[in-house]
């Protein structure tokens, strides 16, 4: 989750404005821990650069297979 206060118009408002950043990872058994952490860091920084896009719009754009068995935030593909 991110604070989502990147715009100046929100500075005077009181409250918590959070937005979930969607990250997708596929672990590779041949990757070292250092390389994996570098990969995760790059993905997180990229996601923060696009944090203004609401999570619901990301889910709609990606259109993952949905099942009521679990939340769309945590799925195995």
C-alpha positions as CSV (number, residue, x, y, z in Angstrom):
1,X,0.0,0.0,0.0
2,X,1.1,3.5,-0.6
3,X,0.1,6.9,1.0
4,X,-1.1,8.3,-2.4
5,X,-0.4,11.9,-1.5
6,X,1.6,12.8,-4.6
7,X,-0.7,15.7,-5.6
8,X,-0.6,19.0,-3.9
9,X,-4.4,19.3,-3.7
10,X,-4.4,16.6,-1.0
11,X,-2.0,18.3,1.3
12,X,-4.6,20.2,3.4
13,X,-7.0,17.2,3.7
14,X,-7.1,15.1,6.8
15,X,-7.3,11.3,6.5
16,X,-5.6,8.3,5.1
17,X,-5.5,8.0,1.3
18,X,-4.1,4.6,0.5
19,X,-3.8,2.8,-2.8
20,X,-2.7,-0.8,-3.3
21,X,0.2,-1.3,-5.7
22,X,-0.2,-4.4,-7.8
23,X,3.1,-6.4,-8.1
24,X,3.5,-9.7,-10.0
25,X,6.5,-11.9,-9.4
26,X,7.5,-15.3,-10.7
27,X,10.3,-16.8,-8.7
28,X,13.1,-18.6,-10.5
29,X,15.0,-21.3,-8.6
30,X,18.3,-20.3,-10.4
31,X,18.2,-16.7,-9.3
32,X,20.4,-15.6,-6.4
33,X,19.0,-13.8,-3.5
34,X,20.9,-10.6,-4.4
35,X,19.5,-10.7,-8.0
36,X,16.0,-11.4,-6.7
37,X,16.1,-8.5,-4.3
38,X,17.4,-6.2,-7.1
39,X,14.5,-7.4,-9.3
40,X,11.9,-6.8,-6.5
41,X,13.4,-3.3,-5.9
42,X,13.0,-2.4,-9.6
43,X,9.4,-3.6,-9.7
44,X,8.5,-1.7,-6.5
45,X,10.1,1.6,-7.8
46,X,8.2,1.2,-11.1
47,X,5.0,0.6,-9.2
48,X,5.5,3.7,-7.1
49,X,6.0,5.7,-10.3
50,X,2.5,4.7,-11.3
51,X,0.8,4.8,-7.9
52,X,-1.9,7.2,-9.0
53,X,-3.7,4.5,-11.0
54,X,-6.4,3.0,-8.8
55,X,-6.1,-0.8,-8.0
56,X,-9.6,-1.5,-9.5
57,X,-8.5,-0.1,-12.8
58,X,-5.3,-2.2,-12.8
59,X,-7.4,-5.3,-12.2
60,X,-9.8,-4.4,-15.0
61,X,-6.9,-3.7,-17.4
62,X,-5.1,-7.0,-16.6
63,X,-8.3,-9.0,-16.5
64,X,-6.9,-11.9,-14.5
65,X,-9.0,-15.1,-14.2
66,X,-11.3,-14.5,-11.2
67,X,-12.6,-17.0,-8.7
68,X,-14.6,-16.3,-5.5
69,X,-12.2,-18.7,-3.7
70,X,-9.7,-15.9,-2.9
71,X,-9.1,-12.1,-3.2
72,X,-7.9,-10.7,-6.5
73,X,-5.0,-9.2,-4.6
74,X,-3.5,-12.6,-3.9
75,X,-3.7,-15.2,-6.7
76,X,-1.4,-17.8,-8.1
77,X,-1.2,-17.9,-11.9
